[in-house]
Amino acid sequence: MRIDIVINNYNYGRFLRDAIGSALAQSYPRVRVIVVDDGSTDGSEQIIASYGDRIVPVLKANGGQGSAFNAGFAVARGDVVMFLDSDDMLDADIATHVAAAVDAHPDAAKIQWRTELVDADGQPTGGVLPARHVPLPQGDMRRAELTFPFDIAWMATSGNAFPAAVLREIMPMPELDYRIGADSYLQHLTALLGPVVSLDVVGVHRRVHGENAYEQLATASLDLEHIHETIREARVTLVQLEGLATRLGLHRPLGPILSVSDLACRLISLRLDRKRHPVPGDDRVRVALAGARAALRRFDVRPPMRVVFCAWFL
């Protein structure tokens, strides 16, 4: 089995060597490393060139994360593809774990694993996503994906591997919709194409630093810009998800797709930043009622937690 690791980079030259090094250091022998630079202006190209033929370089004009994923996948030849953000680092044995998982589950559409949070210097902060006590999704997730997709514990970019045959069903992705947040497209659509295998291991070390979308994890502040981007990302992904479900002949089992987390973000936005709220026609009463309905349909949590969710919206 051949595994391609596609690193996407934009102006993260100060972290890039760590990412490339972690991909080249995999204990699994049949790994090829592809590095896509999305028009960086910080000297990243020189760093990439210094690796010579140890990696496959893809240098392109800036087009966003979705375009970088598309460019990397276009040159991938592996049986399995892993995408790695250039500010993250893979555990040395994760490709070995992935190969074993694909061997054991040849029908799997996605393999994912837990993420350890590290600081800008690569030192562990003590955080793990999801928390150790939170079970990871396993098996056929289509019913959940078509009921409350944005409430499922899917891993970000560097916490996933995909059989290339599955990616060919949905790639290339729409680049204008995914200048950032391209992992959302892969997370949700692949769950409709086969079972999910979750490995209860930490397979990647994700940096939390001042310039990435997960900076909020290190603070107690509320970032309304991030909330608005989360809402926008959910809206465009919902369109893609419903389109694929229609193509596959899948039906929404419980009616309209409603996610507690998405509706919570929308209610926060309406309460705190209504002028810039990104969903035309939203109002607090309708969003709160939809949120309560979404909470009651969460068949993956116990009834007391559903009541807590409902109370929060009200």
C-alpha positions as CSV (number, residue, x, y, z in Angstrom):
1,M,0.0,0.0,0.0
2,R,1.3,3.4,-1.0
3,I,0.5,6.5,1.1
4,D,0.9,10.1,-0.1
5,I,1.1,12.9,2.5
6,V,0.1,16.2,1.0
7,I,1.4,19.2,2.9
8,N,-0.4,22.5,2.2
9,N,1.5,25.7,3.0
10,Y,0.9,29.4,2.8
11,N,3.5,31.7,4.5
12,Y,4.2,29.2,7.3
13,G,7.9,28.9,6.5
14,R,8.9,29.1,10.1
15,F,7.0,25.8,10.8
16,L,7.4,24.1,7.4
17,R,10.6,22.2,8.1
18,D,8.9,20.5,11.2
19,A,5.9,19.5,9.1
20,I,8.0,18.1,6.2
21,G,10.4,16.4,8.7
22,S,7.5,14.6,10.4
23,A,6.2,13.3,7.1
24,L,9.6,12.1,6.0
25,A,10.2,10.4,9.3
26,Q,7.3,8.0,9.1
27,S,8.0,4.5,10.1
28,Y,5.9,3.2,7.3
29,P,8.2,2.6,4.3
30,R,6.0,3.4,1.3
31,V,5.3,7.1,1.9
32,R,5.7,9.9,-0.6
33,V,5.6,13.5,0.5
34,I,4.0,16.2,-1.7
35,V,4.4,19.8,-0.6
36,V,2.0,22.4,-2.1
37,D,3.0,26.0,-1.7
38,D,0.1,28.3,-2.3
39,G,1.9,31.4,-3.4
40,S,3.9,32.1,-0.2
41,T,5.9,35.3,0.0
42,D,8.0,34.4,3.1
43,G,10.8,32.2,1.6
44,S,8.9,28.9,1.8
45,E,9.9,28.1,-1.8
46,Q,13.5,28.1,-0.8
47,I,12.8,25.7,2.1
48,I,10.9,23.4,-0.2
49,A,13.7,23.4,-2.8
50,S,16.3,22.5,-0.1
51,Y,14.7,19.0,0.1
52,G,15.6,18.1,-3.5
53,D,14.0,14.9,-4.7
54,R,13.1,13.7,-1.2
55,I,9.7,15.5,-1.8
56,V,7.4,16.3,-4.7
57,P,7.1,20.1,-4.9
58,V,4.0,21.8,-6.2
59,L,4.4,25.6,-6.5
60,K,1.3,27.6,-7.5
61,A,-0.2,31.1,-7.3
62,N,-2.3,31.8,-4.2
63,G,-5.8,30.4,-4.5
64,G,-6.6,29.3,-1.0
65,Q,-6.6,26.0,0.9
66,G,-9.1,24.3,-1.3
67,S,-7.0,25.0,-4.4
68,A,-3.9,23.7,-2.6
69,F,-5.7,20.4,-1.7
70,N,-6.8,20.1,-5.3
71,A,-3.3,20.7,-6.7
72,G,-1.8,18.2,-4.2
73,F,-4.4,15.5,-5.0
74,A,-3.9,16.0,-8.7
75,V,-0.3,14.7,-8.5
76,A,-1.0,12.1,-5.8
77,R,-0.5,8.5,-6.9
78,G,-0.9,6.7,-3.5
79,D,-3.6,4.3,-2.5
80,V,-4.2,6.4,0.5
81,V,-3.9,10.2,0.9
82,M,-3.2,12.2,4.1
83,F,-3.5,16.0,4.1
84,L,-1.2,17.8,6.6
85,D,-1.3,21.5,7.5
86,S,2.2,23.0,7.4
87,D,2.0,24.2,11.0
88,D,1.3,20.7,12.3
89,M,3.5,17.6,12.8
90,L,2.6,14.0,12.4
91,D,3.4,11.3,14.9
92,A,6.1,9.0,13.4
93,D,3.9,5.9,13.4
94,I,0.6,7.3,12.2
95,A,1.1,6.1,8.6
96,T,1.7,2.6,9.9
97,H,-1.5,2.7,11.9
98,V,-3.4,4.0,8.8
99,A,-2.1,1.2,6.6
100,A,-3.1,-1.4,9.2
101,A,-6.6,0.2,9.5
102,V,-7.1,0.2,5.7
103,D,-6.0,-3.4,5.5
104,A,-8.5,-4.4,8.3
105,H,-11.3,-2.2,6.8
106,P,-11.0,-2.1,3.0
107,D,-14.4,-0.5,2.7
108,A,-13.5,2.4,4.9
109,A,-14.0,5.9,3.5
110,K,-12.1,7.7,6.2
111,I,-9.6,7.0,9.0
112,Q,-9.2,9.6,11.7
113,W,-7.3,9.9,15.0
114,R,-6.9,12.2,18.0
115,T,-5.0,15.5,18.0
116,E,-2.6,16.8,20.6
117,L,-2.4,20.5,21.0
118,V,1.1,22.1,21.1
119,D,2.2,25.7,21.4
120,A,4.0,27.7,18.8
121,D,7.3,26.1,19.8
122,G,5.9,22.6,19.5
123,Q,5.6,22.0,23.3
124,P,2.5,20.1,24.4
125,T,-0.1,22.2,26.2
126,G,-1.8,19.2,27.8
127,G,-4.8,19.4,25.5
128,V,-6.1,16.6,23.3
129,L,-9.0,16.8,20.8
130,P,-11.4,15.4,21.3
131,A,-10.9,14.9,25.1
132,R,-9.9,11.4,26.0
133,H,-13.3,10.6,27.5
134,V,-15.2,11.6,24.3
135,P,-15.7,8.6,22.0
136,L,-14.7,9.0,18.4
137,P,-17.2,8.2,15.6
138,Q,-17.1,4.7,14.2
139,G,-18.8,2.8,11.5
140,D,-21.7,3.9,9.3
141,M,-22.2,7.6,10.1
142,R,-24.6,8.4,7.3
143,R,-27.7,8.8,9.6
144,A,-25.8,11.2,11.9
145,E,-24.2,13.1,9.0
146,L,-27.6,13.8,7.5
147,T,-29.2,14.8,10.8
148,F,-26.6,16.9,12.8
149,P,-23.3,16.9,10.7
150,F,-21.6,19.8,12.5
151,D,-22.1,18.2,15.9
152,I,-20.0,15.2,15.1
153,A,-16.4,14.9,16.4
154,W,-14.6,15.0,13.1
155,M,-10.9,15.8,13.1
156,A,-9.4,18.8,11.4
157,T,-7.1,18.5,8.3
158,S,-4.1,16.8,9.8
159,G,-6.2,14.2,11.7
160,N,-7.4,12.2,8.7
161,A,-6.5,9.8,5.9
162,F,-8.6,8.9,2.9
163,P,-8.5,6.1,0.4
164,A,-7.7,7.7,-3.0
165,A,-10.7,6.0,-4.6
166,V,-13.0,7.7,-2.2
167,L,-11.5,11.1,-2.9
168,R,-11.9,10.6,-6.6
169,E,-15.7,10.6,-6.0
170,I,-15.7,14.2,-4.6
171,M,-12.5,15.9,-5.9
172,P,-11.7,18.5,-7.0
173,M,-13.5,20.5,-4.5
174,P,-15.1,24.0,-5.3
175,E,-12.1,26.3,-4.7
176,L,-14.0,29.6,-4.3
177,D,-16.1,28.2,-1.4
178,Y,-13.1,26.8,0.4
179,R,-10.3,29.4,0.4
180,I,-10.1,28.3,4.1
181,G,-11.8,25.5,5.9
182,A,-11.3,22.9,3.1
183,D,-11.1,20.1,5.7
184,S,-14.9,20.7,6.3
185,Y,-15.6,19.5,2.7
186,L,-13.6,16.3,3.2
187,Q,-14.8,15.6,6.7
188,H,-18.5,15.6,5.9
189,L,-18.7,14.3,2.3
190,T,-16.5,11.3,2.8
191,A,-18.8,10.1,5.7
192,L,-21.5,9.5,3.1
193,L,-19.2,7.3,1.0
194,G,-18.4,4.5,3.5
195,P,-17.7,3.5,7.1
196,V,-15.5,5.6,9.3
197,V,-12.6,4.1,11.2
198,S,-11.4,6.1,14.3
199,L,-8.0,5.2,15.8
200,D,-7.8,5.8,19.6
201,V,-4.2,7.2,19.2
202,V,-2.7,10.7,19.0
203,G,-1.5,10.9,15.4
204,V,-0.8,14.6,15.0
205,H,0.5,17.5,17.0
206,R,-1.5,20.6,16.2
207,R,0.0,24.0,16.8
208,V,-2.1,26.6,18.5
209,H,-0.5,30.0,17.7
210,G,-1.4,33.5,17.0
211,E,-2.4,33.1,13.3
212,N,-4.4,30.0,13.0
213,A,-8.1,29.4,13.4
214,Y,-7.7,27.4,16.6
215,E,-6.2,30.3,18.6
216,Q,-9.5,30.5,20.4
217,L,-8.8,27.2,22.1
218,A,-6.0,28.8,24.1
219,T,-8.1,31.7,25.4
220,A,-11.3,32.4,27.1
221,S,-12.3,35.1,24.6
222,L,-15.2,35.0,22.2
223,D,-14.1,35.6,18.6
224,L,-17.1,36.8,16.5
225,E,-15.0,36.8,13.3
226,H,-14.4,33.1,13.9
227,I,-18.1,32.5,14.6
228,H,-19.1,34.2,11.4
229,E,-16.6,32.1,9.4
230,T,-17.8,28.9,11.1
231,I,-21.4,29.8,10.0
232,R,-20.3,30.5,6.5
233,E,-18.4,27.3,6.3
234,A,-21.4,25.3,7.5
235,R,-23.7,26.9,4.9
236,V,-21.5,26.1,1.9
237,T,-20.7,22.6,3.2
238,L,-24.4,21.9,3.8
239,V,-25.0,22.6,0.1
240,Q,-22.3,20.2,-1.0
241,L,-23.4,17.5,1.5
242,E,-27.1,17.6,0.4
243,G,-25.9,17.5,-3.3
244,L,-23.9,14.4,-2.7
245,A,-26.7,12.8,-0.7
246,T,-29.1,13.4,-3.6
247,R,-26.5,11.9,-6.1
248,L,-26.2,8.8,-3.9
249,G,-29.9,8.4,-3.4
250,L,-29.7,9.0,0.4
251,H,-32.5,10.6,2.3
252,R,-32.5,12.8,5.4
253,P,-33.9,10.5,8.0
254,L,-35.3,13.1,10.4
255,G,-36.2,15.9,8.1
256,P,-34.1,19.1,7.6
257,I,-30.5,19.0,8.7
258,L,-30.1,20.9,12.0
259,S,-26.9,21.0,14.0
260,V,-26.8,22.3,17.6
261,S,-23.3,23.8,17.1
262,D,-24.3,25.7,13.9
263,L,-27.5,27.1,15.4
264,A,-25.7,28.0,18.6
265,C,-23.2,30.1,16.5
266,R,-26.0,31.7,14.7
267,L,-27.8,32.7,17.9
268,I,-24.6,34.1,19.4
269,S,-24.1,36.1,16.2
270,L,-27.7,37.4,16.3
271,R,-27.4,38.4,19.9
272,L,-23.9,40.0,19.8
273,D,-23.3,41.2,16.2
274,R,-26.6,41.3,14.3
275,K,-25.5,43.9,11.8
276,R,-22.8,41.5,10.4
277,H,-24.8,38.3,10.8
278,P,-24.1,36.2,7.7
279,V,-27.5,34.4,7.3
280,P,-30.2,36.6,5.7
281,G,-33.7,36.1,7.2
282,D,-32.5,34.7,10.5
283,D,-34.1,35.9,13.7
284,R,-33.5,34.9,17.3
285,V,-36.9,33.2,18.0
286,R,-36.7,31.0,14.9
287,V,-33.1,30.1,15.5
288,A,-33.7,29.3,19.2
289,L,-36.7,27.1,18.3
290,A,-34.7,25.3,15.6
291,G,-31.8,24.9,18.1
292,A,-34.2,23.2,20.6
293,R,-35.5,21.0,17.9
294,A,-31.9,20.0,16.9
295,A,-31.1,19.3,20.5
296,L,-34.1,16.9,20.9
297,R,-33.0,15.0,17.8
298,R,-29.5,14.3,19.1
299,F,-29.8,10.6,19.4
300,D,-26.0,10.4,20.2
301,V,-26.4,12.0,23.6
302,R,-28.4,11.2,26.7
303,P,-31.7,12.9,27.4
304,P,-30.4,15.1,30.3
305,M,-27.9,16.6,27.9
306,R,-30.6,17.3,25.3
307,V,-32.5,19.2,28.0
308,V,-29.4,21.2,28.8
309,F,-29.0,22.1,25.1
310,C,-32.7,23.2,24.9
311,A,-32.4,25.3,28.0
312,W,-29.3,27.1,26.6
313,F,-31.2,28.1,23.4
314,L,-34.3,29.3,25.3
